[in-house]
């Protein structure tokens, strides 16, 4: 079975430069807070020098705090591996909301699915994305995403380590529980994942969906030097809590949020002010007085429970760092993003998706009879202009016919412009709000 999408999907385009992560873990890695994280209480002991490793975040229980550790890095692909991958990797469009480049593209790759189970994989992707996209702010911005499934055909069904450590299965991506002796840590061959991900038209988020009911997953955070995205997340296909792992990891990759949990030991942070939006050394009063971090949200009721303030503990330290709320998804799975977290996630969405998109090309003239449909979030206000003058009767419409806008049939070329501004109440930062506008223009032929 070949791709069901246009021929553009079958072309093996390179993944966009500087796209974010396929659900990367550990946002502290590139910040001042992250620079100290390796020494944080409870952090993994560094491996001996000379051993290539990868840092991963994993989840010990459905309601537990995540943990970090290091695992051996994947070996370079062999010629046999490259040949096998070259002949595999059909791409299927699962959700198509607009052109690549105007949307945030999520790529799912299956492991532990045989050739006869690829339709099962596609169904699992649909189900998993439905659960992820039901979480706010995904739910309010579902139209900003395209979703792709990349087939990776395995010789055996299921994955290694399921249900017990002695189970070994021959799969395309070498997914395995009990990674490095940790039962819930679901590791993959990241080199193989990268090769399969490159077959999609674009990848902004990458998720490996393992054919399993076992709870577990992982977030890889240190492969950005090798690929154009920051990391990879793994999750079980048929565990009803594994989608929370993926959502948490996008908090790191898209929202650039730090972990809000600590390791429960007497560690005190003494470094500089963290760069992440959800950690601070300031108290609530200090933030308000100095207009720092999430001061605009202080006192507001947060969807994860309680009012936004400054709660001590986060970034793996029990003391010295404050988080916005008592218990968001960046602290415990199953929770929601707090208000500062939602704002950061929306900022992440708009780094890769445009507020306004259309399948009607803007690089060529269109006739007056053309029907233009644009996509925009429900919180966006759409306005239409002809030669710079707004057609107020069309305000708020997502579909217009060019001639109905009053474009003159006078033998001259005219310009139709759609302008959208996202007026969401979930964004309070004026600098970010300035980025929540966009326009598209079309030349109308005589």
CORVEN-V734493 format. One record per residue. N is the residue number from 1. RES is the residue in one small letter. PSI is psi as a letter, one per 40 degrees, with the letter a starting at -180 (999 if undefined). Layout:
N&RES&PSI / N&RES&PSI
This chain:
1&x&h / 2&x&a / 3&x&i / 4&x&e / 5&x&a / 6&x&i / 7&x&d / 8&x&d / 9&x&d / 10&x&d / 11&x&h / 12&x&g / 13&x&i / 14&x&i / 15&x&h / 16&x&h / 17&x&h / 18&x&e / 19&x&i / 20&x&a / 21&x&h / 22&x&g / 23&x&f / 24&x&i / 25&x&i / 26&x&g / 27&x&e / 28&x&e / 29&x&d / 30&x&e / 31&x&i / 32&x&d / 33&x&d / 34&x&d / 35&x&d / 36&x&e / 37&x&d / 38&x&d / 39&x&e / 40&x&i / 41&x&h / 42&x&e / 43&x&i / 44&x&i / 45&x&h / 46&x&i / 47&x&i / 48&x&i / 49&x&i / 50&x&e / 51&x&h / 52&x&h / 53&x&i / 54&x&h / 55&x&h / 56&x&i / 57&x&h / 58&x&i / 59&x&h / 60&x&d / 61&x&i / 62&x&d / 63&x&e / 64&x&i / 65&x&i / 66&x&i / 67&x&i / 68&x&i / 69&x&i / 70&x&i / 71&x&i / 72&x&h / 73&x&i / 74&x&i / 75&x&i / 76&x&i / 77&x&h / 78&x&i / 79&x&d / 80&x&d / 81&x&d / 82&x&d / 83&x&d / 84&x&d / 85&x&d / 86&x&d / 87&x&e / 88&x&a / 89&x&f / 90&x&i / 91&x&h / 92&x&h / 93&x&h / 94&x&d / 95&x&h / 96&x&h / 97&x&e / 98&x&a / 99&x&i / 100&x&h / 101&x&d / 102&x&e / 103&x&i / 104&x&h / 105&x&h / 106&x&h / 107&x&h / 108&x&h / 109&x&h / 110&x&i / 111&x&i / 112&x&e / 113&x&h / 114&x&i / 115&x&d / 116&x&e / 117&x&e / 118&x&d / 119&x&d / 120&x&d / 121&x&d / 122&x&d / 123&x&d / 124&x&d / 125&x&d / 126&x&d / 127&x&d / 128&x&d / 129&x&d / 130&x&d / 131&x&d / 132&x&d / 133&x&e / 134&x&e / 135&x&h / 136&x&i / 137&x&e / 138&x&d / 139&x&d / 140&x&e / 141&x&f / 142&x&d / 143&x&e / 144&x&e / 145&x&i / 146&x&i / 147&x&h / 148&x&i / 149&x&h / 150&x&h / 151&x&h / 152&x&h / 153&x&h / 154&x&i / 155&x&d / 156&x&i / 157&x&i / 158&x&a / 159&x&i / 160&x&i / 161&x&e / 162&x&h / 163&x&e / 164&x&i / 165&x&d / 166&x&e / 167&x&h / 168&x&h / 169&x&i / 170&x&h / 171&x&i / 172&x&d / 173&x&e / 174&x&f / 175&x&h / 176&x&h / 177&x&i / 178&x&f / 179&x&h / 180&x&f / 181&x&e / 182&x&h / 183&x&d / 184&x&e / 185&x&h / 186&x&g / 187&x&i / 188&x&i / 189&x&h / 190&x&d / 191&x&d / 192&x&d / 193&x&d / 194&x&d / 195&x&d / 196&x&d / 197&x&d / 198&x&e / 199&x&d / 200&x&i / 201&x&d / 202&x&i / 203&x&h / 204&x&d / 205&x&h / 206&x&h / 207&x&h / 208&x&h / 209&x&h / 210&x&h / 211&x&g / 212&x&i / 213&x&e / 214&x&h / 215&x&h / 216&x&i / 217&x&a / 218&x&i / 219&x&h / 220&x&h / 221&x&e / 222&x&f / 223&x&e / 224&x&d / 225&x&e / 226&x&d / 227&x&i / 228&x&e / 229&x&i / 230&x&e / 231&x&a / 232&x&i / 233&x&i / 234&x&i / 235&x&i / 236&x&i / 237&x&d / 238&x&f / 239&x&h / 240&x&e / 241&x&e / 242&x&d / 243&x&d / 244&x&d / 245&x&d / 246&x&d / 247&x&d / 248&x&d / 249&x&d / 250&x&d / 251&x&d / 252&x&d / 253&x&d / 254&x&d / 255&x&e / 256&x&f / 257&x&i / 258&x&i / 259&x&h / 260&x&e / 261&x&i / 262&x&i / 263&x&e / 264&x&f / 265&x&i / 266&x&g / 267&x&h / 268&x&h / 269&x&h / 270&x&e / 271&x&a / 272&x&i / 273&x&h / 274&x&i / 275&x&d / 276&x&i / 277&x&e / 278&x&e / 279&x&i / 280&x&i / 281&x&e / 282&x&i / 283&x&i / 284&x&d / 285&x&d / 286&x&d / 287&x&d / 288&x&d / 289&x&d / 290&x&e / 291&x&f / 292&x&i / 293&x&b / 294&x&f / 295&x&d / 296&x&e / 297&x&e / 298&x&h / 299&x&e / 300&x&i / 301&x&h / 302&x&i / 303&x&e / 304&x&e / 305&x&h / 306&x&i / 307&x&i / 308&x&h / 309&x&b / 310&x&h / 311&x&h / 312&x&h / 313&x&h / 314&x&i / 315&x&f / 316&x&e / 317&x&h / 318&x&d / 319&x&i / 320&x&e / 321&x&i / 322&x&i / 323&x&i / 324&x&d / 325&x&i / 326&x&d / 327&x&g / 328&x&a / 329&x&e / 330&x&e / 331&x&d / 332&x&h / 333&x&i / 334&x&e / 335&x&a / 336&x&i / 337&x&h / 338&x&i / 339&x&d / 340&x&d / 341&x&d / 342&x&d / 343&x&d / 344&x&d / 345&x&d / 346&x&d / 347&x&d / 348&x&d / 349&x&d / 350&x&e / 351&x&d / 352&x&e / 353&x&i / 354&x&i / 355&x&d / 356&x&h / 357&x&i / 358&x&i / 359&x&e / 360&x&h / 361&x&i / 362&x&e / 363&x&e / 364&x&i / 365&x&i / 366&x&i / 367&x&i / 368&x&d / 369&x&e / 370&x&h / 371&x&h / 372&x&h / 373&x&h / 374&x&i / 375&x&h / 376&x&i / 377&x&i / 378&x&d / 379&x&e / 380&x&i / 381&x&h / 382&x&h / 383&x&i / 384&x&i / 385&x&i / 386&x&h / 387&x&f / 388&x&e / 389&x&h / 390&x&h / 391&x&g / 392&x&d / 393&x&d / 394&x&e / 395&x&h / 396&x&e / 397&x&i / 398&x&e / 399&x&h / 400&x&i / 401&x&h / 402&x&d / 403&x&d / 404&x&e / 405&x&e / 406&x&f / 407&x&h / 408&x&i / 409&x&g / 410&x&e / 411&x&e / 412&x&i / 413&x&h / 414&x&i / 415&x&h / 416&x&h / 417&x&h / 418&x&h / 419&x&h / 420&x&i / 421&x&h / 422&x&h / 423&x&f / 424&x&i / 425&x&e / 426&x&e / 427&x&h / 428&x&e / 429&x&h / 430&x&d / 431&x&d / 432&x&d / 433&x&d / 434&x&d / 435&x&e / 436&x&f / 437&x&i / 438&x&i / 439&x&i / 440&x&i / 441&x&i / 442&x&h / 443&x&h / 444&x&h / 445&x&i / 446&x&999
